[in-house]
């Protein structure tokens, strides 16, 4: 299948990747970000409207405030640093360099970075990038996106890309970000599991989610083959036509289109840069936050799915209860079917929910946790029934002895010396008394240990 060349005059991109941190470190991390020159993002601070998005691009805070329903707006844009909702810290860099892959050379600029501290120990880093100062072919731009979004290359076709700046050379995007731009963030990252990127087993393929504003064919972020020829992941024109129809939002056709997939969301425009100014501002502002909140939904649900997959079966009832509490708080405070006021925003939201499979993830997570809870409740009931049986036996035996198991000889401290002369009934009383005392001590110890452990777990989670 032949691809028609298409010139790209200018391209703007945002790359999102999640990280995990401990909620108790949230104030400390906020202070570190401020000390590193990051600005706390607040809608009240209108001086930030044109600070992080590139030359001549301004995001109106009033428009952001009117885009979301009030029940979500106050959580996305808190006014104080002590909020437990979304705290965004941003810093402009305007640093120019280039990405090298074999014979391909791509000039680009890192405009700014956001570090957003989300609820429940999640966080999202946003990297804003722009290309190009000269016209590029569409396949070259997609090629650049393909390699930039890979944090650590492990597949053969992804290896070989490097970043070069005046301050140094870097063999991967991860090295560029964590060794130069954000070295302060790494000590705060949680490492849940080995052989995963920064301990995030739910971070898909170790690739950032890509969002871009450019001119044409997008969705799978294919770019070029390793040999450098333009590449597309299908040779079937009918499949491609169906894919484009299913994945494309055409409200503003034929001037612009929005193509959404699980890997990227690309705005494609054939208007001049001057006429696209407002669209660019929406891309950097309202459309970005629409994408952001749904990406948070996806990461949050994947996180819960991972945590319940690691449960020690039959022993972690407390963990199940905590996960149920977590998903309940998440559902009540942050998870909403509709978050956007405007019709066009709701249409894009529906596409994001569809291709992020948010509804399926949510339904599956709720059903699995409910099933785990019922199963562990049944196991708990069985244990309680066994304990009740034992206690009933003791009660019956005690009743036979008139609720008094004291043998006359026990009143004397030396009375135990004649235990070998006990009758069968006295032996029953003796064993029952010691067993009852021992069982009581064991139950008290187990209950105390569990209570202390539960309190410690809750303290550490907080």
C-alpha positions as CSV (number, residue, x, y, z in Angstrom):
1,X,0.0,0.0,0.0
2,X,1.5,3.3,-1.1
3,X,1.6,6.2,1.4
4,X,1.1,9.7,0.1
5,X,3.8,12.2,1.4
6,X,2.4,15.0,3.5
7,X,4.3,18.0,4.7
8,X,4.1,19.1,8.4
9,X,4.8,22.7,9.0
10,X,4.6,22.6,12.8
11,X,3.9,19.9,15.4
12,X,3.1,20.2,19.2
13,X,3.1,17.1,21.4
14,X,2.5,16.1,25.0
15,X,3.7,12.9,26.5
16,X,2.2,11.5,29.7
17,X,3.7,8.8,32.0
18,X,2.5,7.8,35.5
19,X,4.5,7.2,38.6
20,X,3.7,6.1,42.2
21,X,4.7,7.7,45.4
22,X,3.8,7.5,49.1
23,X,1.1,9.9,50.3
24,X,3.0,10.7,53.4
25,X,5.8,12.1,51.2
26,X,3.4,14.4,49.4
27,X,4.2,17.6,51.4
28,X,7.9,16.9,51.1
29,X,7.7,16.3,47.3
30,X,5.7,19.5,46.9
31,X,8.4,21.5,48.6
32,X,11.1,19.9,46.5
33,X,9.2,20.8,43.3
34,X,8.9,24.4,44.5
35,X,12.6,24.6,45.3
36,X,13.4,23.2,41.8
37,X,11.6,26.2,40.3
38,X,8.2,24.5,39.5
39,X,5.2,26.8,39.9
40,X,2.0,25.5,41.7
41,X,-0.7,25.7,39.1
42,X,-3.8,27.6,40.2
43,X,-6.6,29.1,38.1
44,X,-6.4,32.2,40.3
45,X,-2.8,32.9,39.0
46,X,-3.5,34.2,35.5
47,X,0.1,35.1,35.0
48,X,0.6,31.4,34.2
49,X,-1.8,31.4,31.2
50,X,1.0,31.8,28.7
51,X,4.0,30.4,30.7
52,X,4.2,26.7,29.7
53,X,2.8,26.2,26.2
54,X,5.1,27.7,23.7
55,X,5.5,31.0,22.0
56,X,2.2,33.0,21.4
57,X,0.1,30.1,22.9
58,X,-2.0,31.1,25.9
59,X,-4.5,28.9,27.8
60,X,-7.3,30.9,29.4
61,X,-7.9,29.8,33.0
62,X,-11.5,31.0,32.8
63,X,-12.1,28.7,29.9
64,X,-10.6,25.8,31.9
65,X,-12.9,26.6,34.8
66,X,-16.0,26.6,32.6
67,X,-15.1,23.4,30.7
68,X,-15.6,20.9,33.6
69,X,-18.6,20.3,36.0
70,X,-18.1,22.1,39.3
71,X,-17.9,18.8,41.2
72,X,-14.7,18.0,39.3
73,X,-13.3,21.5,38.7
74,X,-12.5,22.1,42.4
75,X,-10.6,18.8,42.5
76,X,-8.6,19.3,39.3
77,X,-7.7,22.9,40.2
78,X,-7.4,23.2,44.0
79,X,-6.5,26.6,45.4
80,X,-4.2,25.4,48.2
81,X,-1.2,23.2,48.5
82,X,-2.6,21.2,51.4
83,X,-5.3,19.8,49.1
84,X,-5.5,16.0,48.8
85,X,-6.7,16.3,45.2
86,X,-4.6,17.1,42.1
87,X,-1.6,19.3,42.7
88,X,0.0,20.4,39.4
89,X,3.5,21.9,39.4
90,X,4.8,23.3,36.1
91,X,8.1,24.6,34.8
92,X,9.1,26.1,31.4
93,X,12.4,25.0,29.9
94,X,12.4,25.9,26.1
95,X,15.4,23.6,25.7
96,X,16.4,22.6,22.2
97,X,18.1,19.4,21.1
98,X,17.7,16.6,18.6
99,X,16.8,12.9,18.5
100,X,19.1,10.7,16.5
101,X,18.1,7.3,15.2
102,X,20.5,5.8,12.6
103,X,20.6,8.3,9.8
104,X,17.5,10.1,11.0
105,X,17.9,13.5,12.7
106,X,14.9,15.2,14.4
107,X,15.2,18.7,15.9
108,X,12.8,19.4,18.8
109,X,12.3,21.6,21.8
110,X,11.2,20.6,25.3
111,X,8.8,23.4,26.1
112,X,7.8,22.6,29.7
113,X,7.2,19.8,32.2
114,X,4.4,19.2,34.6
115,X,4.5,17.0,37.7
116,X,1.0,16.4,38.9
117,X,0.5,14.7,42.3
118,X,-2.8,12.8,42.0
119,X,-4.8,11.3,44.8
120,X,-4.1,7.8,46.2
121,X,-0.3,8.0,45.7
122,X,-0.5,8.3,41.9
123,X,1.3,10.9,39.8
124,X,1.5,11.9,36.2
125,X,4.4,13.6,34.5
126,X,3.6,15.6,31.3
127,X,6.3,16.5,28.8
128,X,5.5,19.2,26.2
129,X,7.5,19.1,23.0
130,X,7.4,21.0,19.8
131,X,8.7,20.4,16.3
132,X,9.7,21.7,13.8
133,X,11.5,24.8,12.6
134,X,11.5,23.5,9.1
135,X,8.9,21.4,7.1
136,X,9.0,17.6,7.9
137,X,7.2,14.7,6.3
138,X,4.4,13.2,8.3
139,X,6.2,9.9,8.6
140,X,9.2,11.6,10.1
141,X,7.1,13.3,12.7
142,X,5.4,10.1,13.7
143,X,8.8,8.4,13.7
144,X,10.0,10.9,16.2
145,X,6.8,10.4,18.4
146,X,7.4,6.7,18.2
147,X,10.9,6.8,19.6
148,X,10.4,9.7,22.1
149,X,7.6,7.9,23.9
150,X,9.7,4.9,24.6
151,X,11.3,5.4,28.0
152,X,13.5,2.4,28.0
153,X,14.0,0.5,24.6
154,X,13.8,-3.2,25.0
155,X,12.5,-4.4,21.6
156,X,14.9,-4.6,18.7
157,X,12.9,-2.2,16.6
158,X,12.8,0.4,19.3
159,X,16.6,0.5,20.1
160,X,19.1,2.9,18.7
161,X,17.5,6.3,19.5
162,X,19.5,8.8,21.5
163,X,19.0,12.4,22.6
164,X,21.6,15.1,22.2
165,X,21.7,18.6,23.9
166,X,24.3,21.2,24.6
167,X,24.5,19.9,28.2
168,X,25.0,16.2,27.3
169,X,24.0,13.1,25.4
170,X,21.5,10.5,26.6
171,X,20.8,7.0,25.4
172,X,17.1,7.0,26.3
173,X,14.2,9.3,27.0
174,X,14.2,8.0,30.6
175,X,17.8,8.9,31.0
176,X,17.2,12.4,29.6
177,X,14.3,13.0,32.0
178,X,15.6,11.5,35.2
179,X,19.3,12.4,34.9
180,X,18.9,16.0,33.7
181,X,15.3,17.4,34.0
182,X,13.9,15.5,37.0
183,X,16.7,13.8,39.1
184,X,14.9,15.0,42.2
185,X,11.8,12.9,41.5
186,X,13.5,9.5,41.4
187,X,14.0,9.1,45.2
188,X,10.3,9.5,45.7
189,X,9.2,6.8,43.3
190,X,7.8,3.5,44.7
191,X,9.3,0.3,43.5
192,X,6.5,-2.3,43.8
193,X,8.0,-5.0,41.6
194,X,11.3,-5.9,39.9
195,X,11.6,-6.0,36.1
196,X,9.0,-3.2,35.7
197,X,9.6,0.4,34.8
198,X,10.1,2.4,38.1
199,X,8.1,-0.3,39.9
200,X,5.0,0.3,37.8
201,X,3.7,-3.1,36.6
202,X,0.6,-1.4,35.2
203,X,2.6,1.0,33.0
204,X,1.9,-0.5,29.6
205,X,5.0,-1.3,27.4
206,X,7.1,1.3,29.2
207,X,5.8,3.9,26.7
208,X,4.3,7.2,27.4
209,X,0.9,8.1,26.1
210,X,1.2,10.5,23.2
211,X,-1.0,13.5,22.3
212,X,-0.2,15.7,19.3
213,X,-1.3,18.6,17.2
214,X,-0.3,18.1,13.6
215,X,-1.7,17.4,10.2
216,X,-2.6,13.9,9.2
217,X,-2.5,10.1,9.5
218,X,-2.3,9.0,13.2
219,X,-3.5,6.5,15.8
220,X,-1.0,3.7,16.0
221,X,2.1,5.9,15.9
222,X,3.9,3.7,13.4
223,X,6.2,6.2,11.5
224,X,8.9,4.4,9.6
225,X,10.3,0.9,9.4
226,X,13.8,0.1,10.9
227,X,15.1,0.5,7.3
228,X,13.7,4.1,7.2
229,X,10.8,3.6,4.8
230,X,7.3,4.9,5.6
231,X,5.3,2.3,7.6
232,X,1.7,1.5,8.4
233,X,0.6,-1.5,10.4
234,X,-2.0,-2.7,7.9
235,X,-2.1,-3.4,4.2
236,X,-5.9,-3.8,4.0
237,X,-7.6,-0.6,2.7
238,X,-11.0,-1.7,4.0
239,X,-9.5,-2.2,7.5
240,X,-7.9,1.2,7.4
241,X,-11.1,2.9,6.3
242,X,-13.1,1.2,9.1
243,X,-10.4,2.1,11.7
244,X,-10.3,5.7,10.7
245,X,-14.1,5.9,10.7
246,X,-14.3,4.3,14.2
247,X,-11.4,6.2,15.8
248,X,-11.9,9.7,14.3
249,X,-13.9,12.6,15.8
250,X,-15.1,14.6,12.8
251,X,-17.0,17.4,14.4
252,X,-14.7,20.1,12.9
253,X,-14.1,18.4,9.5
254,X,-12.7,19.1,7.0
255,X,-10.5,21.7,8.8
256,X,-9.5,19.4,11.7
257,X,-9.9,15.9,13.0
258,X,-9.1,14.1,16.3
259,X,-7.9,10.5,16.1
260,X,-8.0,8.5,19.3
261,X,-6.4,5.1,20.1
262,X,-5.0,3.3,23.1
263,X,-1.5,4.7,22.3
264,X,-2.2,8.3,21.2
265,X,-4.7,11.0,20.6
266,X,-3.8,13.3,17.7
267,X,-5.4,16.4,16.5
268,X,-5.0,16.8,12.7
269,X,-5.5,20.2,11.1
270,X,-5.1,21.6,7.6
271,X,-5.4,25.2,8.6
272,X,-2.6,27.7,8.8
273,X,-0.8,28.3,12.1
274,X,-2.5,31.7,12.6
275,X,-6.0,30.2,12.1
276,X,-5.2,27.2,14.3
277,X,-4.2,29.4,17.3
278,X,-7.4,28.8,19.2
279,X,-7.4,25.1,18.4
280,X,-3.8,24.9,19.7
281,X,-4.9,26.6,22.9
282,X,-7.7,24.1,23.3
283,X,-5.2,21.3,22.7
284,X,-2.9,22.6,25.4
285,X,-5.8,23.5,27.8
286,X,-9.2,21.9,27.8
287,X,-8.4,18.9,25.6
288,X,-5.3,18.2,27.6
289,X,-7.3,18.1,30.9
290,X,-10.0,16.0,29.3
291,X,-7.3,13.5,28.3
292,X,-5.6,13.9,31.7
293,X,-8.6,12.9,33.9
294,X,-9.4,9.9,31.8
295,X,-5.7,8.8,31.8
296,X,-5.9,9.1,35.6
297,X,-9.0,6.9,35.6
298,X,-7.2,4.2,33.6
299,X,-4.0,4.2,35.7
300,X,-6.0,4.2,38.9
301,X,-8.1,1.2,37.8
302,X,-5.0,-0.7,36.6
303,X,-3.3,0.0,39.9
304,X,-6.2,-1.5,41.9
305,X,-6.2,-4.5,39.5
306,X,-2.6,-5.1,40.1
307,X,-2.9,-4.9,43.9
308,X,-5.7,-7.4,44.1
309,X,-3.8,-9.7,41.8
310,X,-1.0,-9.8,44.4
311,X,-3.3,-10.7,47.3
312,X,-2.1,-13.7,49.4
313,X,-5.2,-15.8,49.0
314,X,-7.1,-16.5,52.2
315,X,-4.8,-14.4,54.4
316,X,-5.3,-10.8,53.3
317,X,-8.9,-10.0,54.2
318,X,-7.7,-6.7,55.4
319,X,-6.1,-5.9,52.1
320,X,-9.4,-6.7,50.3
321,X,-11.3,-4.4,52.7
322,X,-8.7,-1.6,52.0
323,X,-9.1,-2.1,48.3
324,X,-12.9,-2.0,48.6
325,X,-12.5,1.2,50.6
326,X,-10.1,2.6,48.0
327,X,-12.4,2.0,45.0
328,X,-15.3,3.3,47.0
329,X,-13.6,6.6,47.8
330,X,-12.3,6.8,44.2
331,X,-15.8,6.3,42.8
332,X,-17.5,8.7,45.2
333,X,-15.0,11.6,44.8
334,X,-13.4,11.4,41.4
335,X,-14.9,8.8,39.1
336,X,-17.8,10.3,37.1
337,X,-19.5,9.1,33.8
338,X,-19.6,12.7,32.6
339,X,-17.0,15.3,33.6
340,X,-17.2,17.9,30.7
341,X,-19.9,20.5,30.3
342,X,-19.6,21.1,26.6
343,X,-21.0,18.8,24.0
344,X,-17.8,18.5,21.9
345,X,-15.9,17.7,25.1
346,X,-18.3,15.0,26.0
347,X,-17.9,13.4,22.6
348,X,-14.1,13.3,23.0
349,X,-14.6,11.9,26.5
350,X,-16.7,9.1,25.2
351,X,-13.9,8.2,22.7
352,X,-11.3,8.2,25.5
353,X,-13.5,6.0,27.7
354,X,-14.0,3.6,24.9
355,X,-10.3,3.2,23.8
356,X,-9.0,3.3,27.3
357,X,-11.6,0.7,28.2
358,X,-12.4,2.6,31.3
359,X,-16.0,1.2,31.8
360,X,-14.8,-2.3,31.3
361,X,-11.9,-1.9,33.8
362,X,-14.2,-0.3,36.3
363,X,-16.9,-3.0,36.0
364,X,-14.3,-5.8,36.2
365,X,-12.5,-4.3,39.2
366,X,-15.8,-3.8,41.2
367,X,-16.9,-7.3,40.3
368,X,-13.6,-8.9,41.3
369,X,-13.4,-7.1,44.6
370,X,-17.0,-8.0,45.4
371,X,-16.2,-11.6,44.6
372,X,-13.1,-11.6,46.7
373,X,-14.9,-10.0,49.6
374,X,-17.7,-12.6,49.5
375,X,-15.2,-15.5,49.3
376,X,-13.2,-14.2,52.2
377,X,-16.3,-13.5,54.2
378,X,-17.3,-17.2,53.6
379,X,-13.9,-18.3,54.8
380,X,-14.2,-16.0,57.8
381,X,-17.6,-17.5,58.6
382,X,-16.1,-21.0,58.4
383,X,-13.4,-20.1,60.9
384,X,-15.9,-18.4,63.2
385,X,-18.1,-21.5,63.0
386,X,-15.2,-23.7,64.0
387,X,-14.3,-21.4,66.9
388,X,-18.0,-21.4,68.0
389,X,-18.0,-25.2,67.9
390,X,-15.0,-25.3,70.2
391,X,-16.4,-22.7,72.6
392,X,-19.7,-24.6,72.6
393,X,-17.9,-27.8,73.6
394,X,-16.3,-26.0,76.5
395,X,-19.6,-24.5,77.5
396,X,-21.3,-27.9,77.6
397,X,-18.6,-29.5,79.6
398,X,-18.6,-26.5,82.0
399,X,-22.4,-26.9,82.3
400,X,-22.0,-30.6,83.2
401,X,-19.9,-29.5,86.1
402,X,-22.4,-26.8,87.2
403,X,-20.3,-24.0,85.7
404,X,-17.6,-24.8,88.3
405,X,-14.5,-26.8,87.3
406,X,-12.6,-26.2,90.6
407,X,-11.5,-29.4,92.3
408,X,-11.3,-29.2,96.1
409,X,-7.6,-30.1,96.2
410,X,-6.8,-27.0,94.0
411,X,-7.7,-24.7,96.8
412,X,-4.4,-25.8,98.3
413,X,-1.3,-24.6,96.5
414,X,0.3,-28.0,96.9
415,X,-2.8,-29.8,95.7
416,X,-1.5,-30.4,92.2
417,X,0.9,-33.1,93.5
418,X,-1.9,-35.6,93.6
419,X,-3.1,-35.2,90.0
420,X,-2.1,-38.8,89.2
421,X,-4.7,-40.0,91.6
422,X,-7.5,-38.1,89.9
423,X,-10.6,-39.9,88.8
424,X,-11.6,-39.8,85.1
425,X,-14.1,-36.9,85.8
426,X,-11.4,-34.9,87.6
427,X,-9.0,-35.4,84.7
428,X,-11.7,-34.1,82.3
429,X,-12.1,-31.0,84.6
430,X,-8.3,-30.6,84.7
431,X,-7.8,-30.7,81.0
432,X,-10.8,-28.6,80.3
433,X,-9.7,-25.9,82.7
434,X,-6.2,-25.7,81.3
435,X,-7.4,-25.8,77.7
436,X,-9.9,-23.1,78.3
437,X,-7.3,-20.8,79.9
438,X,-4.8,-21.5,77.1
439,X,-7.4,-21.0,74.4
440,X,-8.4,-17.7,76.0
441,X,-4.8,-16.5,76.1
442,X,-4.2,-17.5,72.5
443,X,-7.4,-15.7,71.3
444,X,-6.4,-12.5,73.3
445,X,-2.9,-12.6,71.8
446,X,-4.1,-13.2,68.2
447,X,-6.7,-10.4,68.5
448,X,-4.1,-8.0,69.9
449,X,-1.6,-8.8,67.2
450,X,-4.2,-8.4,64.5
451,X,-5.3,-5.1,65.9
452,X,-1.8,-3.8,66.1
453,X,-1.0,-5.0,62.6
454,X,-4.2,-3.4,61.2
455,X,-3.4,-0.1,62.8
456,X,0.2,-0.2,61.4
457,X,-1.1,-1.0,57.9
458,X,-3.6,1.8,58.0
459,X,-0.9,4.2,59.3
460,X,1.6,3.2,56.6
461,X,-1.0,3.5,53.8
462,X,-1.9,7.0,55.0
